[in-house]
């Protein structure tokens, strides 16, 4: 396990996200024992209480349980894999349904109303929801993932491409990295602004860390700021020979063993196809964040009125 020390994602949240993904991916099975909090903290160079907090959240999620001298043991692997598979199937069903509705000529408002009505008898309409990011690919990728998790439409918004006064969303989601700016933009609009955690998949960092020493890794993102942030994450995994790419041309790729690109930007991967090995940098929505947003949506449907952005 590797941590991004300078990430906007708290360390304990990174531990939770990486272990949860490892369990969902089948790399940790029911009955497998997690390292003790003291041992893991020592290996990661962090406070033992941080690991204990992460383990407590994993326990609350039903993924691990304490078993006396055996410490924390995985207990919810099969259920987590089934839930993950169900979410993936559900996402595909929703994406297909939305696409077919658009083919019928229905607009986003009509589709949103239909999905809200299908959420269950007696439920009020879902709030209009947006997800704000700094580039189009990332905004659309996570808006789609959130829509599948919440079973309601989520509109992608790109910073610098909209006026808050022209957005009708009652609930605006973003990452902690952009929270302050998004709150400023939506202040006084009546929208509630909430930050969610997006963390790197453990498998991505593991693959990077397994590269032989001295190999050059390229990092290519649609935003240089994001590329630098990802580069810092890899540096924490022990990869020191990193190169931030800006064009992806042959001159930049000279001597590069591997190029990391974001999963949500497949066009970048296609531009490198056949020229260099490519690794997609996957991200996972933090389960606790999704659970919190789901509760906000549920309360809205039950008649709660948002207090507005602060």
C-alpha positions as CSV (number, residue, x, y, z in Angstrom):
1,X,0.0,0.0,0.0
2,X,1.2,3.5,-0.9
3,X,0.0,6.9,0.2
4,X,-0.1,10.3,-1.5
5,X,1.1,12.5,1.3
6,X,0.2,15.8,-0.4
7,X,-3.1,14.6,-1.8
8,X,-6.3,16.4,-0.8
9,X,-7.6,13.0,0.3
10,X,-7.0,12.4,4.0
11,X,-4.6,9.5,4.7
12,X,-7.1,7.4,6.6
13,X,-9.5,7.7,3.7
14,X,-6.8,6.6,1.3
15,X,-6.3,3.5,3.4
16,X,-10.0,2.8,3.5
17,X,-10.4,3.3,-0.3
18,X,-7.4,1.1,-1.2
19,X,-8.3,-1.8,1.2
20,X,-12.0,-1.6,0.2
21,X,-11.0,-1.8,-3.5
22,X,-8.6,-4.7,-2.8
23,X,-11.4,-6.6,-1.1
24,X,-13.9,-5.9,-3.9
25,X,-11.4,-7.0,-6.5
26,X,-11.0,-10.4,-4.8
27,X,-7.4,-9.9,-3.7
28,X,-8.4,-10.1,0.0
29,X,-10.8,-12.9,0.9
30,X,-13.1,-13.6,3.8
31,X,-10.9,-14.8,6.7
32,X,-7.8,-13.0,5.5
33,X,-6.0,-11.2,8.3
34,X,-5.1,-7.5,8.0
35,X,-1.8,-6.4,9.4
36,X,-2.0,-5.0,12.9
37,X,-2.5,-1.2,13.2
38,X,0.9,-0.8,14.8
39,X,2.7,-2.8,12.1
40,X,0.9,-1.1,9.2
41,X,1.5,2.4,10.7
42,X,5.2,1.7,11.1
43,X,5.5,0.4,7.5
44,X,3.6,3.5,6.1
45,X,5.3,6.0,8.4
46,X,2.1,7.3,9.9
47,X,0.4,7.5,13.3
48,X,-1.1,4.3,14.6
49,X,-4.4,6.1,15.3
50,X,-4.7,6.9,11.6
51,X,-4.7,3.2,10.8
52,X,-7.0,2.5,13.7
53,X,-9.5,5.1,12.3
54,X,-9.3,3.5,8.9
55,X,-9.9,0.0,10.3
56,X,-12.9,1.3,12.3
57,X,-14.5,2.7,9.1
58,X,-13.9,-0.6,7.3
59,X,-15.6,-2.3,10.2
60,X,-18.5,0.1,10.0
61,X,-18.8,-0.7,6.3
62,X,-19.0,-4.4,7.2
63,X,-15.8,-5.3,5.4
64,X,-13.7,-6.4,8.4
65,X,-14.3,-7.5,12.0
66,X,-12.1,-7.8,15.1
67,X,-11.3,-11.4,16.1
68,X,-9.4,-11.3,19.3
69,X,-5.7,-12.2,18.9
70,X,-6.2,-12.6,15.2
71,X,-6.8,-8.8,14.9
72,X,-8.9,-7.4,12.1
73,X,-10.1,-10.1,9.7
74,X,-11.9,-9.6,6.3
75,X,-15.5,-10.7,6.7
76,X,-17.5,-9.0,3.9
77,X,-15.5,-9.9,0.8
78,X,-18.2,-11.9,-1.0
79,X,-20.9,-9.4,-0.2
80,X,-18.7,-6.5,-1.4
81,X,-17.9,-8.2,-4.6
82,X,-21.5,-8.9,-5.3
83,X,-22.4,-5.3,-4.5
84,X,-19.6,-4.0,-6.8
85,X,-20.8,-6.3,-9.6
86,X,-24.4,-5.2,-9.1
87,X,-23.4,-1.5,-9.2
88,X,-21.5,-2.1,-12.5
89,X,-24.5,-3.9,-14.0
90,X,-26.8,-1.1,-12.7
91,X,-24.5,1.6,-14.2
92,X,-24.7,-0.1,-17.6
93,X,-28.5,-0.5,-17.3
94,X,-28.9,3.2,-16.4
95,X,-26.6,4.4,-19.1
96,X,-28.4,2.3,-21.7
97,X,-31.8,3.6,-20.5
98,X,-30.7,7.2,-20.5
99,X,-29.3,6.8,-24.0
100,X,-32.6,5.2,-25.3
101,X,-34.6,8.0,-23.6
102,X,-32.5,10.6,-25.5
103,X,-33.0,8.7,-28.7
104,X,-36.8,9.2,-28.1
105,X,-36.2,12.9,-27.9
106,X,-36.5,13.3,-24.2
107,X,-34.5,16.1,-22.5
108,X,-32.5,15.8,-19.3
109,X,-35.3,17.3,-17.2
110,X,-37.7,14.7,-18.5
111,X,-35.3,11.8,-17.9
112,X,-34.6,13.1,-14.4
113,X,-38.3,13.2,-13.6
114,X,-38.8,9.7,-14.9
115,X,-35.9,8.3,-12.9
116,X,-37.0,10.1,-9.8
117,X,-40.5,8.6,-10.1
118,X,-39.0,5.1,-10.6
119,X,-37.0,5.3,-7.4
120,X,-39.9,3.9,-5.4
121,X,-43.5,4.5,-4.4
122,X,-44.1,7.4,-2.1
123,X,-40.7,8.9,-2.7
124,X,-40.5,12.5,-3.5
125,X,-38.5,13.8,-6.5
126,X,-34.8,13.7,-6.3
127,X,-32.9,17.0,-6.2
128,X,-31.2,18.2,-9.4
129,X,-27.5,17.2,-8.9
130,X,-24.3,18.4,-10.6
131,X,-20.7,17.2,-10.3
132,X,-18.1,19.9,-10.8
133,X,-14.5,19.2,-12.0
134,X,-11.8,21.1,-13.8
135,X,-11.9,19.1,-17.1
136,X,-14.7,17.6,-19.2
137,X,-13.5,14.0,-19.3
138,X,-13.2,13.8,-15.5
139,X,-16.5,15.6,-14.9
140,X,-18.4,13.3,-17.2
141,X,-16.7,10.1,-15.9
142,X,-17.5,10.8,-12.2
143,X,-20.9,12.2,-12.9
144,X,-21.7,9.0,-14.6
145,X,-20.3,6.9,-11.7
146,X,-22.3,9.0,-9.2
147,X,-25.5,8.7,-11.3
148,X,-25.1,4.9,-11.2
149,X,-24.5,4.9,-7.4
150,X,-27.4,7.2,-6.6
151,X,-29.8,6.0,-9.3
152,X,-30.5,9.6,-10.3
153,X,-29.1,11.8,-13.1
154,X,-25.9,13.8,-12.3
155,X,-25.0,16.6,-14.7
156,X,-21.2,17.2,-15.3
157,X,-20.0,20.8,-15.0
158,X,-16.6,22.1,-15.9
159,X,-15.0,25.0,-14.0
160,X,-14.8,28.0,-16.2
161,X,-17.5,26.8,-18.5
162,X,-20.6,27.8,-16.6
163,X,-22.2,30.6,-14.6
164,X,-23.5,29.4,-11.2
165,X,-26.5,31.6,-11.6
166,X,-27.5,29.7,-14.7
167,X,-27.3,26.3,-13.0
168,X,-30.5,25.0,-11.6
169,X,-29.0,22.2,-9.5
170,X,-30.0,22.0,-5.8
171,X,-27.1,19.8,-4.9
172,X,-23.6,20.4,-6.2
173,X,-20.9,17.8,-5.7
174,X,-17.1,18.3,-6.2
175,X,-13.8,17.0,-4.8
176,X,-12.1,18.5,-1.8
177,X,-9.5,19.9,-4.1
178,X,-12.1,22.2,-5.7
179,X,-14.4,22.7,-2.7
180,X,-13.4,26.2,-1.8
181,X,-13.7,27.5,-5.4
182,X,-17.0,25.8,-6.0
183,X,-18.5,27.1,-2.8
184,X,-17.5,30.6,-3.8
185,X,-19.1,30.2,-7.2
186,X,-22.4,28.9,-5.8
187,X,-22.7,31.2,-2.7
188,X,-26.1,32.7,-2.6
189,X,-27.6,30.4,-5.3
190,X,-29.5,28.2,-2.8
191,X,-27.5,25.1,-3.9
192,X,-25.9,22.8,-1.3
193,X,-22.3,22.2,-2.1
194,X,-20.7,18.9,-0.8
195,X,-17.2,17.5,-1.3
196,X,-16.6,13.8,-2.0
197,X,-13.4,11.8,-1.8
198,X,-12.0,10.3,-5.0
199,X,-9.0,8.0,-4.3
200,X,-6.6,6.0,-6.5
201,X,-7.1,2.3,-7.0
202,X,-4.5,0.4,-5.1
203,X,-3.7,-1.7,-8.2
204,X,-2.4,1.3,-10.1
205,X,0.1,2.2,-7.4
206,X,1.1,-1.4,-7.0
207,X,1.8,-1.8,-10.7
208,X,3.9,1.4,-10.7
209,X,5.8,0.4,-7.6
210,X,6.7,-2.9,-9.3
211,X,8.6,-1.3,-12.2
212,X,12.3,-2.0,-12.1
213,X,14.4,0.8,-10.7
214,X,15.7,3.4,-13.1
215,X,12.8,3.0,-15.6
216,X,11.2,6.3,-16.7
217,X,7.5,6.7,-16.2
218,X,5.5,9.4,-18.1
219,X,2.4,11.0,-16.6
220,X,0.0,12.5,-19.1
221,X,-3.1,14.3,-18.1
222,X,-5.5,16.8,-19.7
223,X,-4.5,19.2,-16.8
224,X,-0.9,19.8,-15.8
225,X,-2.0,20.4,-12.2
226,X,-3.6,16.9,-12.1
227,X,-0.5,15.4,-13.7
228,X,1.7,16.9,-11.0
229,X,-0.6,15.6,-8.3
230,X,-0.5,12.1,-9.7
231,X,3.3,12.3,-10.1
232,X,3.5,13.1,-6.4
233,X,1.4,10.1,-5.6
234,X,3.8,7.9,-7.5
235,X,6.8,9.4,-5.8
236,X,5.3,8.3,-2.5
237,X,5.1,4.8,-4.0
238,X,8.9,4.9,-4.5
239,X,9.0,5.8,-8.2
240,X,11.4,8.7,-8.5
241,X,12.1,8.9,-12.3
242,X,8.9,10.5,-13.4
243,X,8.3,12.8,-16.3
244,X,5.2,15.0,-16.8
245,X,4.1,14.9,-20.4
246,X,2.3,17.7,-22.2
247,X,2.1,16.7,-25.8
248,X,2.7,12.9,-26.0
249,X,4.9,13.3,-29.1
250,X,7.9,11.1,-29.9
251,X,10.4,13.5,-28.5
252,X,8.7,13.4,-25.1
253,X,8.4,9.6,-25.2
254,X,12.1,9.1,-25.8
255,X,13.4,6.8,-23.0
256,X,9.9,6.4,-21.4
257,X,9.1,2.9,-20.3
258,X,5.5,3.5,-19.4
259,X,2.9,6.3,-19.7
260,X,0.1,6.7,-17.1
261,X,-3.1,8.2,-18.3
262,X,-6.5,8.8,-16.6
263,X,-9.1,6.1,-17.1
264,X,-11.7,8.9,-17.8
265,X,-9.7,10.1,-20.9
266,X,-9.5,7.1,-23.3
267,X,-8.5,9.4,-26.1
268,X,-5.1,9.9,-24.5
269,X,-4.5,6.2,-24.4
270,X,-5.5,5.8,-28.1
271,X,-3.0,8.5,-29.1
272,X,-0.2,6.4,-27.5
273,X,-1.4,3.0,-28.8
274,X,1.4,1.0,-30.4
275,X,4.1,3.5,-29.3
276,X,4.6,2.9,-25.6
277,X,3.1,0.8,-22.8
278,X,0.1,2.5,-21.3
279,X,-1.4,2.1,-17.8
280,X,-4.8,3.7,-17.0
281,X,-4.9,5.4,-13.7
282,X,-8.2,4.2,-12.2
283,X,-10.0,6.0,-9.4
284,X,-12.6,4.9,-7.0
285,X,-15.4,6.8,-5.3
286,X,-15.1,6.7,-1.6
287,X,-17.8,4.5,-0.2
288,X,-18.4,6.7,2.8
289,X,-18.8,9.8,0.6
290,X,-21.3,8.0,-1.6
291,X,-23.2,6.8,1.4
292,X,-23.3,10.4,2.7
293,X,-24.6,11.8,-0.6
294,X,-27.2,9.1,-0.8
295,X,-28.5,10.1,2.6
296,X,-28.7,13.7,1.6
297,X,-30.7,12.7,-1.5
298,X,-33.0,10.5,0.7
299,X,-33.6,13.4,3.1
300,X,-34.5,15.7,0.2
301,X,-37.0,13.2,-1.1
302,X,-38.5,13.0,2.4
303,X,-39.1,16.7,2.3
304,X,-35.9,18.3,3.7
305,X,-35.1,21.7,2.4
306,X,-31.5,22.5,1.5
307,X,-30.0,25.4,3.4
308,X,-27.8,26.5,0.5
309,X,-24.1,26.8,-0.2
310,X,-22.0,28.5,2.4
